[in-house]
Amino acid sequence: MEAQPRWAGPGAYGIVTARGRRLGIVRCHGVGASEDGASAQGRTDVQRKTTIATALRRRFPEQVVLVVTRDAGGRANVMPVAWTSIVSGDPPMLLLGIDEAAYTYELIRSTGAFVVAYPSEQMGAAVLQAGAVHGRGRDKLAEIGLATTPARRVAAPLLADAVANFECELVDILRPGDCPLVVGRVLAAHVNTDSTVQRLCVVGAGHVLGGVRVLEDTVIRPEAARQRAAGLRRARPAGMLAGKGRTSRHEAH
Ligand SMILES: Cc1cc2nc3c(=O)[nH]c(=O)nc-3n(C[C@H](O)[C@H](O)[C@H](O)COP(=O)(O)O)c2cc1C
């Protein structure tokens, strides 16, 4: 029988309910699990045209962050954001797609500062709660019961139980489409002292949240993949690799 990692018991796949929303845990397979691209060569039945929305529903797992701000009166607010990315390494910068209607957007523009936190798997219910209501005129953090701890460089607090926190200053807001893209420069970073705490992700449409694990026996690391490709090139005659009628330029790739 195939060896299973410790977390891969029946409980790891269970779907539980938190405030009417589903929270799930998915397995994340390494590239080795879908490395059979060569067998689909030339087939026309492997991809069907669909709507953009339908194709985007296949994007999971997707990361989610919690954006923490503080208003002029000293009250902190929190908002989950799934549209996020690292956009610069030096200087370090993060990007957040934040709807104009979000109170967080208003606070980022007025204060020029915010914290980006990676929520842990244990924070799933809090993430859904934070994303269900606007923070204007209420103490969302206290209502949800998320613990905070002071930041070093910005007024917004860190989330104590997060996997990591990044203190950011606003550097730009871009508008390439219908969602403002907030770019923040990272001023300071913090990690949870418990290195075993795992990050929460969006694992399905409709904000289904859960943990993601790598199945070690399915992982192919970049170096191993290169070696495998080199082995295939050596083992097969060039014509087989490129297909009949292809030029040597194609064979080289
Ligand atoms: C998992 C999850 C991901 C979300 N991602 C985004 C996002 O990327 N951008 C956005 O504008 N809203 C997103 N939302 C919705 C906001 O979090 C929601 O509108 C929130 O109530 C705004 O809070 P605020 O008005 O207190 O800032 C997400 C919600 C959830 C639950």
The ligand as an SDF file (V2000), in Angstrom:
LIG
                    3D

 31 33  0  0  0  0  0  0  0  0999 V2000
  -11.9420   34.3130    1.3440 C   0  0  0  0  0  0  0  0  0  0  0  0
  -12.3390   35.7160    0.9600 C   0  0  0  0  0  0  0  0  0  0  0  0
  -11.6080   36.3860    0.0160 C   0  0  0  0  0  0  0  0  0  0  0  0
  -11.9370   37.6940   -0.3770 C   0  0  0  0  0  0  0  0  0  0  0  0
  -11.1590   38.3390   -1.2950 N   0  0  0  0  0  0  0  0  0  0  0  0
  -11.4280   39.6180   -1.5980 C   0  0  0  0  0  0  0  0  0  0  0  0
  -10.5650   40.3340   -2.4910 C   0  0  0  0  0  0  0  0  0  0  0  0
   -9.5840   39.7960   -3.0210 O   0  0  0  0  0  0  0  0  0  0  0  0
  -10.8710   41.6330   -2.7420 N   0  0  0  0  0  0  0  0  0  0  0  0
  -11.9610   42.2740   -2.1930 C   0  0  0  0  0  0  0  0  0  0  0  0
  -12.1840   43.4620   -2.4550 O   0  0  0  0  0  0  0  0  0  0  0  0
  -12.7980   41.6020   -1.3410 N   0  0  0  0  0  0  0  0  0  0  0  0
  -12.5400   40.3070   -1.0210 C   0  0  0  0  0  0  0  0  0  0  0  0
  -13.3470   39.6330   -0.1520 N   0  0  0  0  0  0  0  0  0  0  0  0
  -14.5240   40.3450    0.4130 C   0  0  0  0  0  0  0  0  0  0  0  0
  -14.1270   41.3240    1.5470 C   0  0  0  0  0  0  0  0  0  0  0  0
  -13.2890   40.6820    2.4770 O   0  0  0  0  0  0  0  0  0  0  0  0
  -15.3930   41.8530    2.2280 C   0  0  0  0  0  0  0  0  0  0  0  0
  -16.0510   42.7280    1.3400 O   0  0  0  0  0  0  0  0  0  0  0  0
  -15.1210   42.5340    3.5600 C   0  0  0  0  0  0  0  0  0  0  0  0
  -16.3320   42.5650    4.2910 O   0  0  0  0  0  0  0  0  0  0  0  0
  -14.5870   43.9510    3.4630 C   0  0  0  0  0  0  0  0  0  0  0  0
  -14.3560   44.3940    4.7670 O   0  0  0  0  0  0  0  0  0  0  0  0
  -14.1970   45.9350    5.1580 P   0  0  0  0  0  0  0  0  0  0  0  0
  -15.3390   46.6940    4.4870 O   0  0  0  0  0  0  0  0  0  0  0  0
  -14.3450   45.9620    6.6750 O   0  0  0  0  0  0  0  0  0  0  0  0
  -12.8690   46.3940    4.7050 O   0  0  0  0  0  0  0  0  0  0  0  0
  -13.0490   38.3400    0.2330 C   0  0  0  0  0  0  0  0  0  0  0  0
  -13.8170   37.6500    1.2060 C   0  0  0  0  0  0  0  0  0  0  0  0
  -13.4570   36.3510    1.5610 C   0  0  0  0  0  0  0  0  0  0  0  0
  -14.2560   35.6310    2.5980 C   0  0  0  0  0  0  0  0  0  0  0  0
  1  2  1  0
  2  3  1  0
  2 30  2  0
  3  4  2  0
  4  5  1  0
  4 28  1  0
  5  6  2  0
  6  7  1  0
  6 13  1  0
  7  8  2  0
  7  9  1  0
  9 10  1  0
 10 11  2  0
 10 12  1  0
 12 13  2  0
 13 14  1  0
 14 15  1  0
 14 28  1  0
 15 16  1  0
 16 17  1  0
 16 18  1  0
 18 19  1  0
 18 20  1  0
 20 21  1  0
 20 22  1  0
 22 23  1  0
 23 24  1  0
 24 25  2  0
 24 26  1  0
 24 27  1  0
 28 29  2  0
 29 30  1  0
 30 31  1  0
M  END
$$$$
